[in-house]
Amino acid sequence: MTTPVSISKPRSGACSTVRLAMERLLAVTTWAGHRDSPDSASPEASSSSWTTYLESSIPRYHNQLLPLLRSLGFGSPLGEKMEVVDVVEVLISTASFLRDMASSHGETKSGATLTNLLIRLKDEYGIKEDTNSQDFACYQALFILCGLLSMLYEPSTEGQARINAPDWPVSQQLIQPEVPLKNIRDKPLGFFLRFYGQLLPEPRHQAYGIRTQFSKTVGTVEQVYASSLSAYSLRNIGKISFEWTDTLSNHLTFLPLSRTLLLFRYPSFCTMSLWPEGHSIFDIILQEYYTGPDPNWSRSTSLNQEIMLSYRLLFGQDSRSRPIFKEMKESHGLTDPLLSVLCIKGAGKRIYSLPSYYWPVACRHRMEKEGRLREQSSYSLNTDFPLLADRLEILQTYMNNQKSYRKRDMYRDRRNAGEWLASWPVLILALLAIFLSFLQLVVATLQLGYAISPPKQ
């Protein structure tokens, strides 16, 4: 029986050491062009949620990370306890390697694999002895670390290179949750994600799987409407519940059996890849994942901007949806400060002060130098949400099929504001007609009674 091992959480005296290590990790993970960014987009403001996520996630993988840490010489001779800071040091080395590889490939692709990453780590930490017997476990640990760095997938604690995938119906499985480690360890990091199926949203012309398995009509809708996709409408008309996830690739994934919509809880992480002239590990992996004919279209930038805009679409634009987020903020432990700004604040100074590069180009005020956000009642899937288009279309199609039959739902249903407002005069006139008919019936009854039994003189 294997003795349980653990990675200890930092003690109060070691917190400063962990923070310093996290700052170094941030400096390596994102580079070039962000030092002169405004305060609202600074690395410090954007990274606090990510580093908090790392500190809370690392202990979950103690058994899987231990072989790698042992092989690199961390911890006690018996390797029974490891510190979070040790894992962060390995993350720093991992991020440095990815950055160096990207620099040699023009900062668009890294070509880094789990195999050459392990070789680099052994060389950096001066490991000379033969540890091939431990290499399989080390590859598995590196697979986990890459997931933590990128937030593109949630590594599982079971199996080999296994990820925790959404609970799709069997007939609609778009993701293969487990791939043999030997099949991916020599593949570039962004490329091996393709082995898991449609893990990330695709441009509309490439997303064949989601069309054939969800709806034959997906890909035909051109517009989505804020009134239909507000959190208020989704919850009260569509009876949809919201689940907040740590995995960016799950954002806006709709699970029809449970009527659950998955939402990414760390928009601050997205801003780390949006700093002008900057680059991040996230960019490297996404550039390797996405392949397309247009070299000028940065899918990494587009995906992050669309995710940022989607919070406004679901919560921020609608005054009735903002209280829904406020309710969930405490019950779901939503700590990202930027998430609160995006989902609670109305269109005003706080939103307009956010950098223009947070938003898709098509959603910026073109007549203004600052290019602040231009919110709309409807959005084009082709120009405003080119990557998240199919996921939003699935939601829009689902909501189009929802009808309000109960009086309470009819009152709440304001997806078509014109029809909703026009229905009130009709309803008032109908009630007035019923009331007048009732009065007429009462008068007629009294008259009939008077005619049958006239009062005695």
Contacts in CASP RR format, 6 or more apart in sequence:
PFRMAT RR
TARGET T0000
AUTHOR 0000-0000-0000
METHOD contacts of the structure
MODEL  1
MTTPVSISKPRSGACSTVRLAMERLLAVTTWAGHRDSPDSASPEASSSSW
TTYLESSIPRYHNQLLPLLRSLGFGSPLGEKMEVVDVVEVLISTASFLRD
MASSHGETKSGATLTNLLIRLKDEYGIKEDTNSQDFACYQALFILCGLLS
MLYEPSTEGQARINAPDWPVSQQLIQPEVPLKNIRDKPLGFFLRFYGQLL
PEPRHQAYGIRTQFSKTVGTVEQVYASSLSAYSLRNIGKISFEWTDTLSN
HLTFLPLSRTLLLFRYPSFCTMSLWPEGHSIFDIILQEYYTGPDPNWSRS
TSLNQEIMLSYRLLFGQDSRSRPIFKEMKESHGLTDPLLSVLCIKGAGKR
IYSLPSYYWPVACRHRMEKEGRLREQSSYSLNTDFPLLADRLEILQTYMN
NQKSYRKRDMYRDRRNAGEWLASWPVLILALLAIFLSFLQLVVATLQLGY
AISPPKQ
3 80 0 8 1.000
4 63 0 8 1.000
5 62 0 8 1.000
5 63 0 8 1.000
5 66 0 8 1.000
5 79 0 8 1.000
5 80 0 8 1.000
5 81 0 8 1.000
5 82 0 8 1.000
6 59 0 8 1.000
6 62 0 8 1.000
6 80 0 8 1.000
6 81 0 8 1.000
6 82 0 8 1.000
7 58 0 8 1.000
7 59 0 8 1.000
7 61 0 8 1.000
7 62 0 8 1.000
7 65 0 8 1.000
7 66 0 8 1.000
7 81 0 8 1.000
7 82 0 8 1.000
7 83 0 8 1.000
7 84 0 8 1.000
7 86 0 8 1.000
7 87 0 8 1.000
8 59 0 8 1.000
8 81 0 8 1.000
8 82 0 8 1.000
8 83 0 8 1.000
8 84 0 8 1.000
9 55 0 8 1.000
9 59 0 8 1.000
9 84 0 8 1.000
10 17 0 8 1.000
10 18 0 8 1.000
10 55 0 8 1.000
10 83 0 8 1.000
10 84 0 8 1.000
10 85 0 8 1.000
14 83 0 8 1.000
14 85 0 8 1.000
17 85 0 8 1.000
18 55 0 8 1.000
18 84 0 8 1.000
18 85 0 8 1.000
18 88 0 8 1.000
19 51 0 8 1.000
21 85 0 8 1.000
21 88 0 8 1.000
21 89 0 8 1.000
21 92 0 8 1.000
22 47 0 8 1.000
22 51 0 8 1.000
22 54 0 8 1.000
22 55 0 8 1.000
22 88 0 8 1.000
24 92 0 8 1.000
25 51 0 8 1.000
25 54 0 8 1.000
25 88 0 8 1.000
25 91 0 8 1.000
25 92 0 8 1.000
25 95 0 8 1.000
26 43 0 8 1.000
26 47 0 8 1.000
26 50 0 8 1.000
26 51 0 8 1.000
27 43 0 8 1.000
28 92 0 8 1.000
28 95 0 8 1.000
28 96 0 8 1.000
28 99 0 8 1.000
29 95 0 8 1.000
29 99 0 8 1.000
29 149 0 8 1.000
29 272 0 8 1.000
29 280 0 8 1.000
29 281 0 8 1.000
30 43 0 8 1.000
30 272 0 8 1.000
30 273 0 8 1.000
30 275 0 8 1.000
30 278 0 8 1.000
30 279 0 8 1.000
30 280 0 8 1.000
30 281 0 8 1.000
31 99 0 8 1.000
31 278 0 8 1.000
31 279 0 8 1.000
31 280 0 8 1.000
32 277 0 8 1.000
32 278 0 8 1.000
32 279 0 8 1.000
33 275 0 8 1.000
33 276 0 8 1.000
33 277 0 8 1.000
33 278 0 8 1.000
34 41 0 8 1.000
34 42 0 8 1.000
34 43 0 8 1.000
34 275 0 8 1.000
34 276 0 8 1.000
34 278 0 8 1.000
37 43 0 8 1.000
37 275 0 8 1.000
37 276 0 8 1.000
37 355 0 8 1.000
38 355 0 8 1.000
39 45 0 8 1.000
40 353 0 8 1.000
40 354 0 8 1.000
40 355 0 8 1.000
41 271 0 8 1.000
41 274 0 8 1.000
41 275 0 8 1.000
41 354 0 8 1.000
41 355 0 8 1.000
41 358 0 8 1.000
43 272 0 8 1.000
43 275 0 8 1.000
45 268 0 8 1.000
45 337 0 8 1.000
45 338 0 8 1.000
46 268 0 8 1.000
46 269 0 8 1.000
46 271 0 8 1.000
46 272 0 8 1.000
46 338 0 8 1.000
47 268 0 8 1.000
47 272 0 8 1.000
48 268 0 8 1.000
48 337 0 8 1.000
49 266 0 8 1.000
49 268 0 8 1.000
49 269 0 8 1.000
49 335 0 8 1.000
49 336 0 8 1.000
49 337 0 8 1.000
49 338 0 8 1.000
50 151 0 8 1.000
50 266 0 8 1.000
50 268 0 8 1.000
50 269 0 8 1.000
50 272 0 8 1.000
52 335 0 8 1.000
53 151 0 8 1.000
53 246 0 8 1.000
53 266 0 8 1.000
54 88 0 8 1.000
54 91 0 8 1.000
54 148 0 8 1.000
55 84 0 8 1.000
57 148 0 8 1.000
57 246 0 8 1.000
58 65 0 8 1.000
58 84 0 8 1.000
58 87 0 8 1.000
58 88 0 8 1.000
58 148 0 8 1.000
59 84 0 8 1.000
60 157 0 8 1.000
61 141 0 8 1.000
61 144 0 8 1.000
61 155 0 8 1.000
61 157 0 8 1.000
62 82 0 8 1.000
63 157 0 8 1.000
64 137 0 8 1.000
64 140 0 8 1.000
64 141 0 8 1.000
64 144 0 8 1.000
64 155 0 8 1.000
64 157 0 8 1.000
65 82 0 8 1.000
65 87 0 8 1.000
65 141 0 8 1.000
65 144 0 8 1.000
65 145 0 8 1.000
66 79 0 8 1.000
66 82 0 8 1.000
66 141 0 8 1.000
67 134 0 8 1.000
67 137 0 8 1.000
67 138 0 8 1.000
67 140 0 8 1.000
67 141 0 8 1.000
68 90 0 8 1.000
68 121 0 8 1.000
68 137 0 8 1.000
68 138 0 8 1.000
68 141 0 8 1.000
68 142 0 8 1.000
69 75 0 8 1.000
69 79 0 8 1.000
69 82 0 8 1.000
69 86 0 8 1.000
69 87 0 8 1.000
69 90 0 8 1.000
69 141 0 8 1.000
70 79 0 8 1.000
70 134 0 8 1.000
71 122 0 8 1.000
71 127 0 8 1.000
71 131 0 8 1.000
71 134 0 8 1.000
71 138 0 8 1.000
72 90 0 8 1.000
72 121 0 8 1.000
72 122 0 8 1.000
72 125 0 8 1.000
72 127 0 8 1.000
73 125 0 8 1.000
73 127 0 8 1.000
74 82 0 8 1.000
74 86 0 8 1.000
74 89 0 8 1.000
74 90 0 8 1.000
75 81 0 8 1.000
75 82 0 8 1.000
75 83 0 8 1.000
75 86 0 8 1.000
87 145 0 8 1.000
90 121 0 8 1.000
90 145 0 8 1.000
91 145 0 8 1.000
91 148 0 8 1.000
91 149 0 8 1.000
93 120 0 8 1.000
93 121 0 8 1.000
93 124 0 8 1.000
93 125 0 8 1.000
94 117 0 8 1.000
94 121 0 8 1.000
94 142 0 8 1.000
94 145 0 8 1.000
94 146 0 8 1.000
94 149 0 8 1.000
95 149 0 8 1.000
95 281 0 8 1.000
97 112 0 8 1.000
97 117 0 8 1.000
97 120 0 8 1.000
97 121 0 8 1.000
98 110 0 8 1.000
98 112 0 8 1.000
98 117 0 8 1.000
98 189 0 8 1.000
98 281 0 8 1.000
98 284 0 8 1.000
99 281 0 8 1.000
99 284 0 8 1.000
101 110 0 8 1.000
101 111 0 8 1.000
101 112 0 8 1.000
102 108 0 8 1.000
102 109 0 8 1.000
102 110 0 8 1.000
102 279 0 8 1.000
102 284 0 8 1.000
105 111 0 8 1.000
107 279 0 8 1.000
107 284 0 8 1.000
108 284 0 8 1.000
108 287 0 8 1.000
109 188 0 8 1.000
109 284 0 8 1.000
109 287 0 8 1.000
109 288 0 8 1.000
110 188 0 8 1.000
110 189 0 8 1.000
110 284 0 8 1.000
110 285 0 8 1.000
110 288 0 8 1.000
111 188 0 8 1.000
111 189 0 8 1.000
111 288 0 8 1.000
112 188 0 8 1.000
112 189 0 8 1.000
113 185 0 8 1.000
113 186 0 8 1.000
113 187 0 8 1.000
113 188 0 8 1.000
113 189 0 8 1.000
114 139 0 8 1.000
114 142 0 8 1.000
114 143 0 8 1.000
114 146 0 8 1.000
114 184 0 8 1.000
114 185 0 8 1.000
114 186 0 8 1.000
114 189 0 8 1.000
115 139 0 8 1.000
115 185 0 8 1.000
115 186 0 8 1.000
117 142 0 8 1.000
118 135 0 8 1.000
118 138 0 8 1.000
118 139 0 8 1.000
118 142 0 8 1.000
121 127 0 8 1.000
122 131 0 8 1.000
131 138 0 8 1.000
136 181 0 8 1.000
139 181 0 8 1.000
139 185 0 8 1.000
140 160 0 8 1.000
140 161 0 8 1.000
140 181 0 8 1.000
143 155 0 8 1.000
143 161 0 8 1.000
143 181 0 8 1.000
143 184 0 8 1.000
144 155 0 8 1.000
146 189 0 8 1.000
146 285 0 8 1.000
147 153 0 8 1.000
147 154 0 8 1.000
147 155 0 8 1.000
148 155 0 8 1.000
149 281 0 8 1.000
150 248 0 8 1.000
150 281 0 8 1.000
150 282 0 8 1.000
150 285 0 8 1.000
151 246 0 8 1.000
151 247 0 8 1.000
151 248 0 8 1.000
151 266 0 8 1.000
151 269 0 8 1.000
151 282 0 8 1.000
152 193 0 8 1.000
152 199 0 8 1.000
152 200 0 8 1.000
152 247 0 8 1.000
152 248 0 8 1.000
152 249 0 8 1.000
152 282 0 8 1.000
152 285 0 8 1.000
152 286 0 8 1.000
153 163 0 8 1.000
153 193 0 8 1.000
153 196 0 8 1.000
153 199 0 8 1.000
153 247 0 8 1.000
153 249 0 8 1.000
154 163 0 8 1.000
154 164 0 8 1.000
154 245 0 8 1.000
154 246 0 8 1.000
154 247 0 8 1.000
155 162 0 8 1.000
155 163 0 8 1.000
155 164 0 8 1.000
156 162 0 8 1.000
156 163 0 8 1.000
156 164 0 8 1.000
156 177 0 8 1.000
156 178 0 8 1.000
159 178 0 8 1.000
160 178 0 8 1.000
160 179 0 8 1.000
160 180 0 8 1.000
160 181 0 8 1.000
161 178 0 8 1.000
161 179 0 8 1.000
161 180 0 8 1.000
161 181 0 8 1.000
161 184 0 8 1.000
162 177 0 8 1.000
162 178 0 8 1.000
162 179 0 8 1.000
163 175 0 8 1.000
163 177 0 8 1.000
163 178 0 8 1.000
163 196 0 8 1.000
164 177 0 8 1.000
164 247 0 8 1.000
165 175 0 8 1.000
165 177 0 8 1.000
165 196 0 8 1.000
166 175 0 8 1.000
166 250 0 8 1.000
166 253 0 8 1.000
166 255 0 8 1.000
166 262 0 8 1.000
167 255 0 8 1.000
167 257 0 8 1.000
167 258 0 8 1.000
168 174 0 8 1.000
168 175 0 8 1.000
168 255 0 8 1.000
169 256 0 8 1.000
169 257 0 8 1.000
171 213 0 8 1.000
172 213 0 8 1.000
172 214 0 8 1.000
172 256 0 8 1.000
173 213 0 8 1.000
174 197 0 8 1.000
174 198 0 8 1.000
174 209 0 8 1.000
174 210 0 8 1.000
174 213 0 8 1.000
175 196 0 8 1.000
175 197 0 8 1.000
175 198 0 8 1.000
175 199 0 8 1.000
176 195 0 8 1.000
176 196 0 8 1.000
176 197 0 8 1.000
177 196 0 8 1.000
179 192 0 8 1.000
179 195 0 8 1.000
179 196 0 8 1.000
183 192 0 8 1.000
183 195 0 8 1.000
184 192 0 8 1.000
184 195 0 8 1.000
187 195 0 8 1.000
188 288 0 8 1.000
189 284 0 8 1.000
189 285 0 8 1.000
189 288 0 8 1.000
190 285 0 8 1.000
190 286 0 8 1.000
190 288 0 8 1.000
190 289 0 8 1.000
191 288 0 8 1.000
191 289 0 8 1.000
193 199 0 8 1.000
193 200 0 8 1.000
193 285 0 8 1.000
193 289 0 8 1.000
194 289 0 8 1.000
198 207 0 8 1.000
198 209 0 8 1.000
198 210 0 8 1.000
199 249 0 8 1.000
200 249 0 8 1.000
200 286 0 8 1.000
200 289 0 8 1.000
200 290 0 8 1.000
200 303 0 8 1.000
201 207 0 8 1.000
201 249 0 8 1.000
201 252 0 8 1.000
201 303 0 8 1.000
201 387 0 8 1.000
201 388 0 8 1.000
201 389 0 8 1.000
201 390 0 8 1.000
201 391 0 8 1.000
202 210 0 8 1.000
202 387 0 8 1.000
202 390 0 8 1.000
203 292 0 8 1.000
203 299 0 8 1.000
203 386 0 8 1.000
203 387 0 8 1.000
203 389 0 8 1.000
204 219 0 8 1.000
204 381 0 8 1.000
204 382 0 8 1.000
204 386 0 8 1.000
204 389 0 8 1.000
204 390 0 8 1.000
207 390 0 8 1.000
210 218 0 8 1.000
210 390 0 8 1.000
210 391 0 8 1.000
210 394 0 8 1.000
211 218 0 8 1.000
211 219 0 8 1.000
211 390 0 8 1.000
214 394 0 8 1.000
215 394 0 8 1.000
215 397 0 8 1.000
217 397 0 8 1.000
218 390 0 8 1.000
218 393 0 8 1.000
218 394 0 8 1.000
218 397 0 8 1.000
219 389 0 8 1.000
219 390 0 8 1.000
219 393 0 8 1.000
221 381 0 8 1.000
221 393 0 8 1.000
221 396 0 8 1.000
221 397 0 8 1.000
222 380 0 8 1.000
222 381 0 8 1.000
222 382 0 8 1.000
223 378 0 8 1.000
223 379 0 8 1.000
223 380 0 8 1.000
223 381 0 8 1.000
224 313 0 8 1.000
224 378 0 8 1.000
224 379 0 8 1.000
224 381 0 8 1.000
224 385 0 8 1.000
224 392 0 8 1.000
224 393 0 8 1.000
224 395 0 8 1.000
224 396 0 8 1.000
225 377 0 8 1.000
225 378 0 8 1.000
225 396 0 8 1.000
225 415 0 8 1.000
226 313 0 8 1.000
226 317 0 8 1.000
226 318 0 8 1.000
226 375 0 8 1.000
226 376 0 8 1.000
226 377 0 8 1.000
226 378 0 8 1.000
226 379 0 8 1.000
227 233 0 8 1.000
227 318 0 8 1.000
227 377 0 8 1.000
227 414 0 8 1.000
227 415 0 8 1.000
227 416 0 8 1.000
227 417 0 8 1.000
228 396 0 8 1.000
228 399 0 8 1.000
228 400 0 8 1.000
228 415 0 8 1.000
229 313 0 8 1.000
229 314 0 8 1.000
229 392 0 8 1.000
229 395 0 8 1.000
229 396 0 8 1.000
229 399 0 8 1.000
230 313 0 8 1.000
230 314 0 8 1.000
230 315 0 8 1.000
230 317 0 8 1.000
230 318 0 8 1.000
230 320 0 8 1.000
230 321 0 8 1.000
231 242 0 8 1.000
231 314 0 8 1.000
231 315 0 8 1.000
231 318 0 8 1.000
231 321 0 8 1.000
231 324 0 8 1.000
231 325 0 8 1.000
232 318 0 8 1.000
232 320 0 8 1.000
232 321 0 8 1.000
232 324 0 8 1.000
232 412 0 8 1.000
233 399 0 8 1.000
233 413 0 8 1.000
233 414 0 8 1.000
233 415 0 8 1.000
234 240 0 8 1.000
234 242 0 8 1.000
234 261 0 8 1.000
234 314 0 8 1.000
234 395 0 8 1.000
234 399 0 8 1.000
235 241 0 8 1.000
235 242 0 8 1.000
235 324 0 8 1.000
236 409 0 8 1.000
236 412 0 8 1.000
236 413 0 8 1.000
237 399 0 8 1.000
237 402 0 8 1.000
237 404 0 8 1.000
237 409 0 8 1.000
237 412 0 8 1.000
237 413 0 8 1.000
237 415 0 8 1.000
238 259 0 8 1.000
238 398 0 8 1.000
238 399 0 8 1.000
238 402 0 8 1.000
239 259 0 8 1.000
240 254 0 8 1.000
240 259 0 8 1.000
240 260 0 8 1.000
240 261 0 8 1.000
241 258 0 8 1.000
241 259 0 8 1.000
241 260 0 8 1.000
241 261 0 8 1.000
242 260 0 8 1.000
242 261 0 8 1.000
242 263 0 8 1.000
242 328 0 8 1.000
243 260 0 8 1.000
243 261 0 8 1.000
243 262 0 8 1.000
243 263 0 8 1.000
244 262 0 8 1.000
244 263 0 8 1.000
244 264 0 8 1.000
244 265 0 8 1.000
244 328 0 8 1.000
244 332 0 8 1.000
244 333 0 8 1.000
244 334 0 8 1.000
245 251 0 8 1.000
245 262 0 8 1.000
245 263 0 8 1.000
245 264 0 8 1.000
245 265 0 8 1.000
246 264 0 8 1.000
246 265 0 8 1.000
246 266 0 8 1.000
247 264 0 8 1.000
248 264 0 8 1.000
248 266 0 8 1.000
248 269 0 8 1.000
248 270 0 8 1.000
248 307 0 8 1.000
250 262 0 8 1.000
250 264 0 8 1.000
251 262 0 8 1.000
251 263 0 8 1.000
251 264 0 8 1.000
251 307 0 8 1.000
251 310 0 8 1.000
251 388 0 8 1.000
252 261 0 8 1.000
252 262 0 8 1.000
252 263 0 8 1.000
252 310 0 8 1.000
252 388 0 8 1.000
252 391 0 8 1.000
252 392 0 8 1.000
252 395 0 8 1.000
253 261 0 8 1.000
253 262 0 8 1.000
253 391 0 8 1.000
254 260 0 8 1.000
254 261 0 8 1.000
254 262 0 8 1.000
254 391 0 8 1.000
254 394 0 8 1.000
254 395 0 8 1.000
254 398 0 8 1.000
255 261 0 8 1.000
255 262 0 8 1.000
256 398 0 8 1.000
261 395 0 8 1.000
263 314 0 8 1.000
264 270 0 8 1.000
264 307 0 8 1.000
265 332 0 8 1.000
265 334 0 8 1.000
265 336 0 8 1.000
265 339 0 8 1.000
266 336 0 8 1.000
266 339 0 8 1.000
267 307 0 8 1.000
267 308 0 8 1.000
267 311 0 8 1.000
267 336 0 8 1.000
267 338 0 8 1.000
267 339 0 8 1.000
267 342 0 8 1.000
268 336 0 8 1.000
268 337 0 8 1.000
268 338 0 8 1.000
268 339 0 8 1.000
269 282 0 8 1.000
270 304 0 8 1.000
270 307 0 8 1.000
270 308 0 8 1.000
271 304 0 8 1.000
271 308 0 8 1.000
271 338 0 8 1.000
271 358 0 8 1.000
272 280 0 8 1.000
272 282 0 8 1.000
273 280 0 8 1.000
273 282 0 8 1.000
273 283 0 8 1.000
273 300 0 8 1.000
273 301 0 8 1.000
273 304 0 8 1.000
274 301 0 8 1.000
274 304 0 8 1.000
274 305 0 8 1.000
274 308 0 8 1.000
274 355 0 8 1.000
274 357 0 8 1.000
274 358 0 8 1.000
275 357 0 8 1.000
276 357 0 8 1.000
282 300 0 8 1.000
283 298 0 8 1.000
283 300 0 8 1.000
286 299 0 8 1.000
286 300 0 8 1.000
286 303 0 8 1.000
287 298 0 8 1.000
287 299 0 8 1.000
287 300 0 8 1.000
290 299 0 8 1.000
290 300 0 8 1.000
299 387 0 8 1.000
302 360 0 8 1.000
302 386 0 8 1.000
302 387 0 8 1.000
303 387 0 8 1.000
303 388 0 8 1.000
305 357 0 8 1.000
305 358 0 8 1.000
305 359 0 8 1.000
305 360 0 8 1.000
306 360 0 8 1.000
306 384 0 8 1.000
306 385 0 8 1.000
306 386 0 8 1.000
306 387 0 8 1.000
306 388 0 8 1.000
307 388 0 8 1.000
308 342 0 8 1.000
308 358 0 8 1.000
308 359 0 8 1.000
309 359 0 8 1.000
309 360 0 8 1.000
309 363 0 8 1.000
309 373 0 8 1.000
309 379 0 8 1.000
309 384 0 8 1.000
309 385 0 8 1.000
310 385 0 8 1.000
310 388 0 8 1.000
310 392 0 8 1.000
311 339 0 8 1.000
311 342 0 8 1.000
311 343 0 8 1.000
312 342 0 8 1.000
312 351 0 8 1.000
312 373 0 8 1.000
312 375 0 8 1.000
313 379 0 8 1.000
314 321 0 8 1.000
314 343 0 8 1.000
315 321 0 8 1.000
315 322 0 8 1.000
315 324 0 8 1.000
315 325 0 8 1.000
315 342 0 8 1.000
315 343 0 8 1.000
315 344 0 8 1.000
316 322 0 8 1.000
316 325 0 8 1.000
316 342 0 8 1.000
316 343 0 8 1.000
316 344 0 8 1.000
316 345 0 8 1.000
316 346 0 8 1.000
317 346 0 8 1.000
317 347 0 8 1.000
317 375 0 8 1.000
319 346 0 8 1.000
322 343 0 8 1.000
322 344 0 8 1.000
322 346 0 8 1.000
325 340 0 8 1.000
325 343 0 8 1.000
325 344 0 8 1.000
326 344 0 8 1.000
328 334 0 8 1.000
329 340 0 8 1.000
334 340 0 8 1.000
341 350 0 8 1.000
341 351 0 8 1.000
341 354 0 8 1.000
342 351 0 8 1.000
345 351 0 8 1.000
347 373 0 8 1.000
347 375 0 8 1.000
351 372 0 8 1.000
351 373 0 8 1.000
352 370 0 8 1.000
352 372 0 8 1.000
352 373 0 8 1.000
354 372 0 8 1.000
354 373 0 8 1.000
356 364 0 8 1.000
356 370 0 8 1.000
356 371 0 8 1.000
356 372 0 8 1.000
356 373 0 8 1.000
358 373 0 8 1.000
359 373 0 8 1.000
360 383 0 8 1.000
360 384 0 8 1.000
360 385 0 8 1.000
362 380 0 8 1.000
362 383 0 8 1.000
362 384 0 8 1.000
363 373 0 8 1.000
363 374 0 8 1.000
363 375 0 8 1.000
363 376 0 8 1.000
363 379 0 8 1.000
363 384 0 8 1.000
364 371 0 8 1.000
364 372 0 8 1.000
364 373 0 8 1.000
364 374 0 8 1.000
365 371 0 8 1.000
365 372 0 8 1.000
365 373 0 8 1.000
365 374 0 8 1.000
379 385 0 8 1.000
381 389 0 8 1.000
381 392 0 8 1.000
381 393 0 8 1.000
382 389 0 8 1.000
385 392 0 8 1.000
399 415 0 8 1.000
404 410 0 8 1.000
404 412 0 8 1.000
404 413 0 8 1.000
413 420 0 8 1.000
414 420 0 8 1.000
END
